C-alpha cells in the first residue's frame, strides 16, 4: 500500500484581486510589531520588528573568521581640506597592529570617521602589503559641507518692532577639525521710554579632540549692546508701551575650558566665564500696582560696572539613534555654574539646570516621549542668568542671544497668576509627547514625524515662594504647554513646524 | 506683511514637498518561493541575491568582512502577528594572501564554515536560502493561507553606532549668550545633513500566499 502523498504547497493565487489583497495584508502585517516567538538568546527583541534594523546581531551571532594580518600602512585619499593626520587619529587602529580581518575595529573604522561629521562617504578596503600577512588599509573619503545654520531668530513685538539674527558654524574649519562658529542678532527699538536698538555677537572656537585624545577644549567671546524692558505701571500682562521702561546695558565676556569624552555617547565639559557688564540701571526702580501702591522692583543687575566670574561643569549623554526624529533612547544633560566674588565677580550665585528626554517606541511607527527640563538659581544671579519664561514655555518668544525682544504674556489656561512672569529662579517644564512616523526614505527628505505634546511649565522667583500671602499653587505660576506639529529631517537640515513655535512669534503685544 | 506672506509661502511649499514625498517608504518585493514540508518542519527555498548590487558585490573582495543578516516571518494571511520567526547570519571575508573566501553561515542548525575559491560561490553561500527551516508544521494549520516575509540586511549598524554617528546633530551651538535657550530648547538647524542608513542595503521580500493541503485519507 502506497504511503499517503505528502502535502503540497501550492500558490494561493486564485484571483488577481485576492493576490492584491494578500499583498496589502502582508504589507500591513509587516508593519506590525511581532512577538509571536522569542528571538535567539542574546539577541534583542527588536529583531522581531520588520521595520527595525538587526543592529548588533552581527556581533551576537558572528565569530572570528579570516586570517590574522598586520597593518603595514594606512593610506588615505579623497581628503581635500581635512588633514590626513586628523583622519588617522580617528581610526581605531594604528600601523603595526595585528588583528583578524573580521575584527570589529575594522568595521567600526568607517563609522568612527563618519561620526566626525566631516565626510559624506567613507570607504575602507584592504590591499596586500609588501610581505605575506601584511596589509595596507586604504581609506577613501568624500568630504561634505560642514557649515551649518544653527539657529535663526526673527519676529516682531511691541518691545522690538523687528528682530533678526542667525548663528552659523563650521564643524571642520579649514579642514583642521576645529569647530568655528558665531552668531549675530539685531533688534530694533520699540516705543518704550529708555529703549534702544539692541545687537549681540558671539564667536566660538572648539576642538572636539585634541591630538586625537579624549580631551577637547572650547572658548567663546561674546558681546552685547542691549536694552532690557521692565514694567513700571499697569495691570499684569498689559501691552501698553507707557507701562514699560527700558534700561541700557553692555556685556563683554569670554568663556572657555576643557572637555572630556567619557564614551562615544557621553562627555563632560568645564567652563570658566569672565564677563564685564555696564548697566544703566535706574537708581531706585519702582512699579505702581493697579491698586495704586508703589513697590520696589529688582532688575537683577548692579548699577554701572560689574563683573561675572563663574566656573561651570556640564555632563551630557545622548544615546538616541536618531536625534532629529527620536523614537527611542535617552538624552540626559546636567549643568551647574557657580559665580563667586572670591574669584573677583560682583555676583554670588549658583545655577543648576537639568534636562531629561526619553522616548519609548510604542509600535514601529509611533513612540511616546517624556521631556523634563528645569533648574534653579540660587543667590544673587545677574538678570541674564536667571530662567526666562521663553526657556520653559515654548509658546512664548525665547530670548535672542540673551536679549529680551518681547514681553509676551504667556497664555493663561489654568487661571494662575502668570501674566507678569518674565524671569524666575525656579522653573521647569514637563511634557509628554506622542510621535507618529509619517514616512521614512533614504534620500532628500529623509523622514517626517507628526507630534502632539502636552505638559506644564512653571517659573517663579524665590520671593514669590517665600513671601506669599496665598497658597503655593496660586503663588507658583503654573500653566499648560500644548503643541502639535511636524518635524522634518532633510538633506539640508532639521525643521520643526509647530503651533507653539508660531505662537511664540505672533505679536500678541 | 509681505515678509510674513513670503515666510508663510515658504512654509507651505515645504509642507507640500514633505506631503508629496510621504509614503515613499520601501515596500516588500513580491517573490515566488518554494515551500516544502519534511517531518514536522516547513522549509523554504529562495535567495536574497538582489541584496547585492554591483558595488556591494565588488566589495566582497576588499578584504573586509561583509555581514548579511536575514530575518524570516511566517504570517497568516491578513493577520499582523507572525506564527514563526527565523534569524540567519552570514559573514564572508576574502583572504588577500590565501586568495580564498571564508564564509560563516549561522542558522537554526548551527554554524558552518566554508572556503571557496570564487566570489560568485561566496555570494551564493551568503544569499542563498536552500531548504531553510522556517516553522514547525504545528504552527501552520491545514487549508489556511500564510505568507512569508523576509528582510535581509547587508552590514547592519547597531543603534549605538547610529547614535554615535549622528550625535553631533544634537551638540547644539554651544553659545555663551543664549545658554538658557539652548539648554531648554529643541533644535532646528540647517546644514548638509548626512543620513546614515541602518544598513548598507536592505531587501524586503514577500512570498506568494501558500497553504498546506490536508492529506487525503
Interface residues (C-beta under 8 A of the other chain):
Chain A: X4 X5 X6 X7 X8 X9 X10 X11 X12 X13 X18 X19 X21 X22 X23 X25 X26 X27 X28 X29 X30 X31 X32 X34 X35 X36 X37 X39 X40 X43 X47 X48 X50 X52 X53 X54 X55 X56 X57 X58 X59 X61 X62 X63 X65 X66 X67 X69 X101 X102 X106 X107 X108 X111 X114 X115 X116 X117 X119 X120 X124 X125 X126 X127 X128 X132 X133 X135 X144 X145 X146 X147 X148 X149 X150 X151 X152 X167 X169 X171 X181 X183 X200 X202 X204 X206 X218 X220 X222 X224 X251 X253 X255 X264 X265 X273 X318 X319 X320 X321 X322 X323 X324 X328 X329 X331 X333 X335 X353 X355 X373 X385 X387 X388 X390 X391 X392 X394 X398 X399 X400 X401 X402 X429 X438 X439 X440 X441 X442 X444 X445 X446 X448 X486 X488 X489 X490 X491 X492 X493 X494 X495 X496 X497
Chain B: X11 X14 X15 X17 X18 X21 X22 X23 X24 X25 X26 X27 X28 X30 X32 X34 X35 X36 X37 X59 X62 X63 X64 X65 X67 X69 X71 X73 X75 X77 X78 X79 X80 X81 X82 X83 X84 X85 X87 X89 X91 X93 X95 X96 X97 X98 X102 X103 X104 X106 X111 X113 X142 X145 X147 X149 X151 X153 X155 X156 X157 X158 X159 X160 X161 X162 X163 X164 X165 X166 X167 X168 X169 X170 X172 X173 X174 X175 X176 X177 X178 X180 X181 X183 X184 X185 X186 X187 X188 X189 X190 X191 X192 X193 X194 X195 X196 X197 X198 X199 X204 X206 X208 X209 X210 X211 X212 X213 X214 X215 X216 X217
